[in-house]
Amino acid sequence: MKKALLAVALLSTLGMAATQAMAEDYAPGHASFQWAGSVPAQTDSGDNYFIVGSGNTTDFNNGQLVFSNTTKGVELINSSTISFKVVKHDSTSDNKNYDPAVDTQPLSYTGTLTDFQVGINGLMSQDDNNVFAINVDGQTKAVNDSFDKNKDANTTHLTIVKGQDINTLQAADNVVVQAVLAIAPTEA
């Protein structure tokens, strides 16, 4: 029994020495991991139309922001595109939910940016500092700005871009950008 305890003690000592020697060869590094989530405003369509994702967009609440963090500071370098379109509800269908097999007729519509908020570390507020902006089909829009879409090209593409002001973001800040659009079909 004494030999077994001596062997375990010797192996433990050698293991700690090896770990200590290995640890001395490397400086500690850092890796950042992040998950984010927020409860969005509800997306509601009217009784006879649907606002639905278009192209690769399947969810209006999973847009991604990509930042760089260099000696020059934190900078927004890219965002994913969220695309949507408006289609007429096929009233002959018994289904009250969107069915991409039958609800296919595109509608012309007007959109208005009704709210634009930025959350940093859990605090949501209007983006009064203009740190971020929303592009609608490549055009920067402010709250209360409208846009029109013809039914022949009724997909709208939304992206988040750098605003006009300098941001004060720091490493490990959590950022959420939310936009609310009022959508109104312009035809029956």
For each residue, the residues with C-beta under 8 A, 3 or more apart:
1: 4 5
2: 5 6
3: 6 7
4: 1 7 8
5: 1 2 8 9
6: 2 3 9 10
7: 3 4 10 11
8: 4 5 11 12
9: 5 6 12 13
10: 6 7 13 14
11: 7 8 14 15
12: 8 9 15 16
13: 9 10 16 17
14: 10 11 17 18
15: 11 12 18 19
16: 12 13 19 20
17: 13 14 20 21
18: 14 15 21 22
19: 15 16 22 23
20: 16 17 23 24
21: 17 18 24 25
22: 18 19 25 26
23: 19 20 26
24: 20 21
25: 21 22
26: 22 23 29
27:
28:
29: 26
30:
31:
32: 171 172
33:
34: 174
35:
36: 174 176
37:
38: 119 176 178
39:
40: 43 60 61 178
41: 178 180
42:
43: 40 51 60
44:
45: 49 50 51 89 98
46: 49 185
47: 89
48: 88 89 91
49: 45 46 86 87 88 89 107 185
50: 45 86 87 89 98 103
51: 43 45 84 85 86 183
52: 84 85 86 87 98 100 103
53: 57 58 59 60 82 83 84
54: 57 83 84 85 155
55: 83 155
56: 83
57: 53 54 60 81 82 83 84
58: 53
59: 53 62
60: 40 43 53 57 82 84
61: 40
62: 59 80
63: 79 80 82 158 160 177
64: 79 80
65: 76 78 79 160 175 177
66: 76 77 78 79
67: 74 75 76 77 169 175
68: 74 75 77
69: 73 74 75 171
70: 73 75
71:
72: 75
73: 69 70 167 169
74: 67 68 69 167 169 170 171 173
75: 67 68 69 70 72 162 167
76: 65 66 67 79 132 160 161 162 167
77: 66 67 68
78: 65 66
79: 63 64 65 66 76 159 160 161
80: 62 63 64 159
81: 57 157 158 159
82: 53 57 60 63 157 158 159
83: 53 54 55 56 57 155 156 157 158
84: 51 52 53 54 57 60 155 156 158
85: 51 52 54 106 154 155 156
86: 49 50 51 52 106 107 109 149 154 183 185
87: 49 50 52 98 103 104 105 106 107
88: 48 49 103 105 106 107 185
89: 45 47 48 49 50 93 98 103
90: 93 99 102 103 104 105
91: 48
92:
93: 89 90 99 102 103
94:
95: 99 102
96:
97:
98: 45 50 52 87 89 103
99: 90 93 95 102 103
100: 52 103 104
101: 104
102: 90 93 95 99
103: 50 52 87 88 89 90 93 98 99 100
104: 87 90 100 101
105: 87 88 90
106: 85 86 87 88 151 152 154
107: 49 86 87 88 151 154 185 186 187
108: 148 149 150 151 154 185 186 187
109: 86 148 149 154 183 184 185 186
110: 146 147 148 149 183 184 186
111: 136 146 147 148 149 156 181 182 183 184
112: 144 145 146 147 181 182
113: 116 134 136 141 142 143 144 145 146 179 180 181
114: 143 144 180 181 182
115: 143 178 179 180
116: 113 126 127 134 142 143 177 178 179 180
117: 124 125 126 127 177 178
118: 124 125 126 127 131 132 175 176 177 178
119: 38 122 123 124 125 174 175 176 177 178
120: 123 169 173 174 175
121: 173 174
122: 119 174
123: 119 120
124: 117 118 119 176 178
125: 117 118 119 128
126: 116 117 118 143
127: 116 117 118 130 131 132 133 163 177
128: 125
129: 163 165 167
130: 127 133 163 164 165
131: 118 127 162 163 165 166 167 168 169
132: 76 118 127 160 161 162 163 177
133: 127 130 140 141 142 160 161 162 163 164
134: 113 116 140 141 158 159 160 161 177 179
135: 138 139 140 141 158 159 160 161
136: 111 113 139 141 147 156 157 158
137: 147 156 157
138: 135 157
139: 135 136 147
140: 133 134 135 161
141: 113 133 134 135 136 145 147
142: 113 116 133 145
143: 113 114 115 116 126
144: 112 113 114
145: 112 113 141 142
146: 110 111 112 113
147: 110 111 112 136 137 139 141 156
148: 108 109 110 111 186
149: 86 108 109 110 111 153 154 155 156
150: 108 153 154
151: 106 107 108 154 187
152: 106
153: 149 150
154: 85 86 106 107 108 109 149 150 151
155: 54 55 83 84 85 149
156: 83 84 85 111 136 137 147 149
157: 81 82 83 136 137 138
158: 63 81 82 83 84 134 135 136 179
159: 79 80 81 82 134 135
160: 63 65 76 79 132 133 134 135 177
161: 76 79 132 133 134 135 140
162: 75 76 131 132 133 167
163: 127 129 130 131 132 133 167
164: 130 133
165: 129 130 131
166: 131
167: 73 74 75 76 129 131 162 163
168: 131
169: 67 73 74 120 131 173 175
170: 74 173
171: 32 69 74
172: 32
173: 74 120 121 169 170
174: 34 36 119 120 121 122
175: 65 67 118 119 120 169
176: 36 38 118 119 124
177: 63 65 116 117 118 119 127 132 134 160
178: 38 40 41 115 116 117 118 119 124
179: 113 115 116 134 158
180: 41 113 114 115 116
181: 111 112 113 114
182: 111 112 114
183: 51 86 109 110 111
184: 109 110 111
185: 46 49 86 88 107 108 109 188
186: 107 108 109 110 148
187: 107 108 151
188: 185
